[in-house]
Amino acid sequence: MIFSRPTADQALALAGVFQSAVLVEEIANHGDISQKRLAHAMSVLLNQNPESVSSLYGSPNDMEIGVNAMRNLLIDRSSGSADVLRYAIGIMYLARKLTSDQAKLNKVGEGITNAQRQSEHFSATHDNVIANVAGLYQDTVSTMSVRIQVSGNPAYLQQSGIAQRVRCLLFAGIRSAFLWHQVGGKRSHLLLRRDNLLAVLPK
């Protein structure tokens, strides 16, 4: 039902979208994010068969910045970063568009599976894995009619390693947006059920 109450799984997946958006803003403006945050984002992206939504995202500490960004928006839409909100909206839009393109979706699935295998030999944050996932993003998501324009410091964004990490973080956000839809997340929850979403967010 369109007016059904949002669940904890839906709130967590949506927080995953916001976490990716925050990390994109951070790396675009400051040129770096912590290795731990990058590893967590890559883990979310590469784990295609988690035991549960909560196991995919890990401990509440791992999701703190996404939860906080989402909470700020739900409490006061004028608070927080305009860029973070723009990235989050763009991520969710791209996820919906990708869902309707089976050929691209298949290519993404195969590419992520290959990257996951590669990460077992190196690590999820190894430069080769990052480069391959970023290349997959360019070959699939970036070919769609709408793209996310990332704002930030050009001195950072023009560096190939940082641009690759931005694409990986956006991909992780799309993964979370897919999951949000898979567990029954709806736009009406954001418009009409903000209090319920807040209630089921991790503390």
C-alpha angles and dihedrals in degrees: 000000000000091000096047115131117260117250132224090253091055092048091049094050090048090049086054089059091051093045091057090048092052092048092050090053091047097050092042092055102032103027097236148050127196118281088236093058092047092048091050092050092049090048091054090049098045099042101087097167110042120173089234141344092260092051090052093056099037126204125002088251090061090057099038099113094046093047092048093049091049093046092051091052094047093049098042120007091198092059127087130027123328089210093054091052091046092051092047092051091046092049092052092047092050091049090055092047092048091051090061094052106073095181093055091042091055091049091051092049093051092045094050091048090053092048090050090054090047091051090058089063096042119007135279090259097044112130091242092054092046091049093049094048091046089050090051089052090052092048094049119015096031091055092063119103094250122054134182110247107213116211123204145094109339090210088066101034092054091060110097094219092054093043088053092052091049090055091049091051091049089049090052088052091052088051089055091046089053089051092048089058093042093057092048104268113163136187088241089067089063093044102039108014104048093129091052091049090051091050094056098042115114111266 
